[in-house]
């Protein structure tokens, strides 16, 4: 049985509202005052993945805003626009709709690929960049072409997502059980608890979410040799001028740490790499204290190290 969008309007020390950017309505969750930190989630999740940071960042003097990306949660689910350049326009427009010209952009998984893309296509919108469990898109593409026993095998689920209709049904069957199994497989030991797993499973039972989420994977896979994908790859060779903190779970089996390492070649600004020990693909949820300590100490450093 499908569920409605109310399941993602989880109560907490934050405010829910809708913000329009570029003709699309986005559900955002906001807490705190100060410099804007925009939090972009990945697959198969929604804004709630940042619940710990929606407490820690305001306590450190920041305005934290987590968004349901296009097609997810309580945001609009249009029939198209699930390519990274369009998603980057969404996120940059959202920063401006929130009354700012730029923000610290923290992105996990697909949100991280999106954050990398924003840093190239709209560099003024990204004051600092924090990709989490997300290699530079060109590093990811290269690994998916060459690392057969590593990243190609780890991304086997994405290959299965390329076919029509069937993956949507699998993601929503049995109360979203496959969503829970994917999270279990990618996380480190002893995470997630059952209530967290159920929350993500329920969010994927909102009509349109499973299809929209899969369209991200389909564009990334199918565009590789198309003109739009080749144009995107050329654009992404541009060096990034935003100070960058790259965070990755040491036990990540979905996006291997070795795939993410080497992303620094695309960053001209000060760059820092940190692995979160004991964490898998979701370090901001699995080890929030360690994650937040790394993030906030870097954000408060006026001259982050190279």
PyMOL commands that set and color helices and strands:
alter all, ss='L'
color gray80, all
select helices_A, chain A and resi 5-8+47-50+53-59+84-97+110-121+123-125+137-146+148-154+156-160+166-175+177-186+194-203+209-222+227-235+257-260+263-266+283-286+288-299
alter helices_A, ss='H'
color red, helices_A
select strands_A, chain A and resi 15-21+24-31+35-40+62-67+103-108+126-132+243-249+271-276
alter strands_A, ss='S'
color yellow, strands_A
deselect
rebuild
show_as cartoon
